[in-house]
């Protein structure tokens, strides 16, 4: 079972906010989780110009979001209006609220460009310690399909566990996808026949290794499909599959421990973040 008890919903008052709020409400009900709602009154350096009017306006709008969540039968906790950058404020608030998830909309431009993700959502995906759920407007609020990518890492193991529990709570279908890289031809010596045999043996070994990795998980009660794909690069294959399920959720287990801020997620996850047409969940 998921241990999630609290969700921090970072509300942005744009054209897709109603769709995101509906998704958050369904998540709250499925996980029996309390939703804390927060937003900002604007960057600190601008507040001397906009003053209390901006804060009062933000307070009114966030209370409206909270009321609509209640109308959708979500559990609503604290509502919070802070000053400063949206992503920074969320990362400061989440530990205090003991939130396991930070949920944020991808931004209103995602209605026209499904791959669009606003800057604050990108920052949270890279830097927040909590799991980060980025909602796209096409997503089905009552989740029906989860695409979870995996290799053999600890991060992907956490992603599988979270995906499995989500599918149980939503009665959704789980598709586990792993991209296998063909062995480099230069590493295989001998005659053409010997090289072909060596390549086939290497492919079988990697294929069997990935399937063996899944044996350590409990998928009871989950509608499950396993998809192992051969490709030189992982991100195009993952994005092509995600494009088939724009109303679903793509889950990536990531370590979040990288040297450079722009590559906190790793090369494949960064490329997916840049171009994924569906909602995304980054499991930390």
C-alpha positions in Angstrom: 0.0 0.0 0.0 1.0 3.6 -0.6 1.9 5.4 2.5 1.0 8.8 1.0 -1.0 10.9 3.4 -0.3 14.4 2.2 -0.1 16.0 -1.2 1.1 19.6 -1.8 -0.8 21.0 -4.7 1.0 24.0 -6.2 -1.8 25.9 -7.8 -1.2 28.2 -10.8 -4.2 30.2 -11.9 -4.1 29.6 -15.6 -6.4 28.1 -18.3 -5.7 24.5 -17.4 -6.1 24.9 -13.6 -9.6 23.3 -13.5 -8.3 20.2 -15.3 -5.4 20.0 -12.9 -7.6 20.5 -9.9 -9.8 17.6 -11.1 -6.8 15.3 -11.3 -5.6 16.3 -7.8 -9.1 15.6 -6.4 -9.1 12.1 -7.9 -5.6 11.5 -6.6 -6.7 12.6 -3.1 -9.6 10.2 -3.1 -7.7 7.2 -4.5 -4.9 7.6 -2.0 -7.1 8.8 0.9 -4.6 11.7 1.1 -5.0 15.2 2.4 -4.3 18.0 -0.1 -2.6 21.2 1.0 -2.9 23.9 -1.5 -0.4 26.7 -2.0 0.5 29.5 -4.4 2.5 32.7 -4.4 1.5 36.3 -4.4 4.4 37.0 -6.8 8.2 37.3 -6.6 9.5 39.1 -3.5 11.2 41.8 -5.5 7.9 42.8 -7.1 5.8 43.0 -3.9 6.7 46.5 -3.0 4.7 47.5 -6.2 1.7 45.2 -6.0 1.5 45.1 -2.2 -1.4 43.6 -0.3 -3.8 43.6 -3.3 -1.9 40.8 -4.9 -1.8 38.8 -1.7 -5.5 39.3 -1.2 -6.2 38.3 -4.8 -4.1 35.2 -4.5 -5.8 34.3 -1.2 -9.3 34.6 -2.8 -8.3 32.4 -5.8 -6.6 29.7 -3.7 -9.7 29.5 -1.4 -11.8 29.0 -4.6 -9.5 26.1 -5.6 -9.9 24.6 -2.2 -13.6 24.9 -2.3 -13.8 23.2 -5.7 -11.6 20.4 -4.4 -14.0 19.9 -1.5 -16.9 19.8 -4.0 -15.0 17.0 -5.8 -14.9 15.2 -2.4 -11.1 15.6 -1.9 -9.6 15.9 1.5 -8.4 19.5 1.9 -6.0 20.6 4.5 -4.1 23.9 4.7 -4.2 26.7 2.1 -1.1 28.8 1.9 -0.1 32.0 0.1 3.6 32.8 0.2 5.9 35.3 -1.3 8.6 34.4 -3.7 9.4 32.0 -6.6 6.8 29.2 -6.9 9.1 26.3 -7.1 11.4 27.5 -4.3 8.4 28.2 -2.1 7.0 24.7 -2.8 10.3 23.0 -1.9 10.4 24.9 1.4 6.7 24.2 2.2 6.6 20.4 1.3 8.9 19.2 4.2 7.1 21.4 6.7 3.7 19.9 5.6 5.3 16.4 5.4 4.0 16.0 1.9 5.1 12.9 0.0 3.9 14.3 -3.4 4.2 17.7 -5.0 1.6 18.2 -7.8 1.8 21.0 -10.3 0.2 21.7 -13.7 2.4 21.8 -16.8 1.2 25.3 -17.7 -1.6 26.6 -20.0 0.6 26.4 -23.1 0.3 22.6 -22.7 -3.2 22.9 -24.1 -1.7 23.8 -27.5 1.7 22.1 -27.2 1.3 18.7 -25.3 5.1 18.6 -24.7 5.2 22.0 -22.9 6.3 22.1 -19.2 6.5 25.4 -17.3 9.8 26.4 -15.7 8.6 26.0 -12.1 7.5 22.4 -12.8 10.9 21.6 -14.4 12.7 23.0 -11.4 10.6 20.8 -9.0 11.1 17.7 -11.1 14.9 18.2 -10.9 15.3 19.5 -7.4 12.5 18.6 -5.1 13.1 15.7 -2.7 9.5 14.7 -2.8 7.8 12.8 -5.7 6.8 15.3 -8.4 3.6 14.9 -10.4 3.3 17.2 -13.5 -0.3 17.2 -14.8 -1.1 17.7 -18.5 -4.6 19.0 -19.4 -5.4 15.9 -21.5 -4.9 13.5 -18.6 -7.9 11.4 -17.4 -8.6 12.4 -13.8 -9.5 8.9 -12.9 -6.3 7.3 -13.9 -6.6 4.4 -16.3 -3.2 3.7 -17.7 0.3 3.9 -16.1 3.5 3.6 -18.2 6.5 2.9 -15.9 10.0 2.7 -17.4 12.6 0.6 -15.6 16.1 -0.7 -15.9 17.7 -2.5 -13.0 18.5 0.4 -10.7 17.2 1.2 -7.2 15.4 4.3 -8.6 13.5 2.3 -11.1 12.6 -0.2 -8.4 11.0 2.6 -6.4 9.1 3.7 -9.5 7.7 0.2 -10.1 6.5 0.0 -6.5 4.7 3.4 -6.7 3.3 2.6 -10.1 1.9 -0.8 -8.8 0.3 0.8 -5.8 -1.2 3.6 -8.0 -2.7 1.0 -10.3 -4.2 -0.9 -7.4 -5.9 2.2 -6.0 -7.1 3.5 -9.4 -7.8 0.0 -10.9 -5.6 1.2 -13.8 -3.6 -0.9 -16.2 0.2 -1.0 -15.7 2.6 -1.2 -18.6 6.2 -1.8 -17.6 8.7 -0.7 -20.3 12.4 -1.3 -20.4 14.6 -0.2 -23.3 17.5 -2.6 -24.0 20.6 -1.4 -25.8 22.1 -3.7 -28.4 25.7 -4.8 -27.6 28.3 -2.7 -29.6 29.4 -4.5 -32.7 33.0 -3.6 -32.0 33.0 -5.6 -28.9 32.2 -8.9 -30.7 35.1 -10.6 -32.4 35.5 -13.6 -34.6 33.8 -14.6 -37.8 30.5 -13.2 -39.0 28.8 -16.3 -37.7 30.6 -16.1 -34.4 29.7 -12.4 -34.0 26.1 -13.1 -34.8 25.9 -15.9 -32.2 27.7 -13.7 -29.6 25.3 -10.9 -30.2 22.2 -13.1 -29.9 23.6 -14.6 -26.6 24.3 -11.1 -25.3 20.7 -10.0 -26.2 19.2 -13.1 -24.5 21.2 -12.5 -21.3 20.2 -8.9 -21.0 16.5 -9.7 -21.8 16.5 -12.5 -19.2 18.2 -10.2 -16.7 15.5 -7.5 -17.0 12.7 -10.1 -16.7 14.4 -11.5 -13.6 14.5 -8.1 -12.1 10.7 -8.0 -12.1 10.4 -11.2 -10.2 11.1 -9.4 -6.9 7.8 -7.4 -7.1 4.3 -8.2 -6.2 1.9 -7.5 -9.0 -1.1 -9.3 -7.5 -4.4 -7.6 -8.5 -2.8 -5.4 -11.2 -3.6 -5.6 -14.9 0.0 -5.9 -16.1 1.8 -5.8 -19.5 5.6 -6.1 -19.9 7.3 -4.4 -22.8 11.0 -4.9 -23.5 12.2 -2.8 -26.5 15.5 -2.9 -28.3 16.8 0.6 -29.2 20.1 2.5 -29.4 18.5 5.4 -27.4 15.9 5.1 -24.7 14.2 8.5 -24.8 12.7 8.2 -28.3 11.2 4.8 -27.6 9.7 6.0 -24.3 8.3 9.1 -25.8 6.8 7.2 -28.7 5.0 4.9 -26.2 3.9 7.8 -24.0 2.4 9.4 -27.1 0.0 6.5 -27.4 -1.4 7.2 -23.9 -1.6 11.0 -23.6 -4.5 10.6 -21.1 -2.4 8.4 -18.9 0.7 8.8 -16.7 4.4 8.2 -17.3 6.4 7.2 -14.2 10.1 7.5 -14.0 12.2 6.5 -10.9 15.1 8.9 -10.6 17.9 9.3 -8.1 18.0 13.1 -8.2 21.7 13.1 -7.4 23.7 14.8 -10.3 26.6 17.1 -10.5 24.9 19.8 -12.7 21.5 21.3 -12.0 20.5 21.0 -15.7 21.0 17.2 -15.6 19.7 16.4 -12.1 17.4 13.7 -13.5 19.9 12.0 -15.8 20.1 12.1 -19.6 17.0 10.0 -20.5 14.7 11.6 -17.9 15.7 15.1 -19.0 14.9 14.3 -22.6 11.5 12.8 -21.5 10.8 15.9 -19.4 11.4 18.1 -22.4 9.1 16.3 -24.8 6.6 14.0 -23.0 3.0 14.6 -24.1 1.4 12.9 -21.1 1.4 13.6 -17.4 4.6 12.6 -15.6 5.5 11.4 -12.2 9.1 11.5 -11.0 9.6 9.1 -8.1 12.6 10.2 -6.0 
